[in-house]
Amino acid sequence: MSFPIVVWILTALAAVAIVLTRLRLRGEDAAGRFSISRRVPLVHFFSGIVALVLWLGVLVAPEDNPLGGPLVGILAIAAWWLTAVCGLLILMRWLPARGRHAPEASGDSWSDGPGLSLLAHLGMVVGVLVFTYAYLTAAV
């Protein structure tokens, strides 16, 4: 499997993670041990959509086209990193708590624990590392 194919697969998986995170956290009582600011999932979603659109422009447009230019690529990578950092902040709702008054973890219909969130958001960080490497080495 060649490197550009890996980038395309990771792009599709990142799009799925962005949309599923939005769907999973849109309710009042999202799963987890702690509540997080409502702004973090919103920034995650909107920066993810911006990153996805700009990144697809970088992948599809020729280099002499403004959509394939270096500024768009840098903005896409920056938006991917913002999305990944917000994803890590979303994971913080699963941090373990100790003590008498520590809240119990709440579940939802998606899963019984942080497994899906860990897979999606740690995978997003790995994907963004691959995107950054691919862009810096001009592999895509």
N, C-alpha and C positions, 0 to 999 in steps of 0.2 A: 504494500500500500504506500502510495507516495504522500509526501508531506502536504501538498495542497488538498488532497482528499481528506486528510485528518482535520485540516482547518475547516473545511466545509461541514464535516460531521460535527465538530465541536461548535460551530456556529449554529447548526440546527438544535443541538442539545442546549445551548445557551438560550435560544429563543423559547424552548419548552420550559426551561427553568424560570425565565422571567414571567411567562404567562401563568404557570402553575403557582408561583409564589403569590402573584396578584390574586388569583382565585382563592388560594388557601387562606390568605390573610385579610380578605375583604370584610369579614364579619367582625362583630364586636368581641367575641370570645374565641380567639385563635388559640390553637394548642400551644403548650409550653408551660414553663414554670413561672415566668415573669411576663409582665406586659411591656411592650416597647412602644415608643412614640409612633403615632400614626403616620408621621412624616417619613420615617425610614422606609417603609414599604412603598410609599408613593415615589420617593426619590429613586428607589431601586427600580421600580417599574418604568418611570419616564426616562431615566438615564439609560436603562436597558434598551428601551425602544429607540432612543436617539443613537446609541451605540450600534444597535443592529442595523438600522437604516444606513448610517455612515459606513459601517464595516462592509455591508453588501455593496455599497457604491465603490469602495476600495477594491473589493474582490472582482467585481464585474466590469467596471469602467476601465478603459485603456489609460495608460499613464499620462498621455498628453491631454486627456480630458480633465476638467477641473474636479470632477468627482473622484478621479483616481489620483489626484495630486497629493503632495506631502501634507498639506494643511488638513485635509479631510482625514487622512490616515492618522495623524497625531490626535485630532479631535476624537476620532473613533476609539483609539486606544485609551485616551483619557476618560471617555465615557464608560468604556469597559471596566476600567479600574474603579471608577466611582460606583458602578453597579456591583462589583465584587466586594468592595469594602462595605457597602450597605448590606449585602448578603451576609457578610460575617457579623455585622451588627444584629441582623435578624436572628442569627444563630445564638446570640447571647441570651435569648429568652429561654434557652434550654440549659443554661449553666446550673450546676448543682447548688443547692442551698442547704445550709446546716443550721441547726438551732431549733428551739422550741416553736418559734412562730414562723418558721420557713413554710412557704406555700407549697402545696402539693402540685405535681405536674398534671396539667389537664390534657386530655387527648381530644382527638376529633375523628371524623369518619375516614380520614386519609391514611392514618397510621397510628400505631400505639406508642410512638416515641419520636426521638429526633432523627431517626435513620434517614427518612426522605429529605429532611432539611440538610443534614450533613452531606449526603450524597450530592444534592443539587448545588449547595453553596461552596463546598470545598472543591467540587468538580468545576464550578465557575472560576474559582481562583486558578486552578490548573489550566483551564481553557484560556484565561486571560494571559497567563504566562506564555502559553503557546502562541497566542495571537501576537503578543509583544515580540517574541522571538522571530516569528514569521515575518512580521512587518520590518523589524530592524535588519534582518538578513535578506530582505527582498525575496523571500521564498514564495510570496503570493503577490 
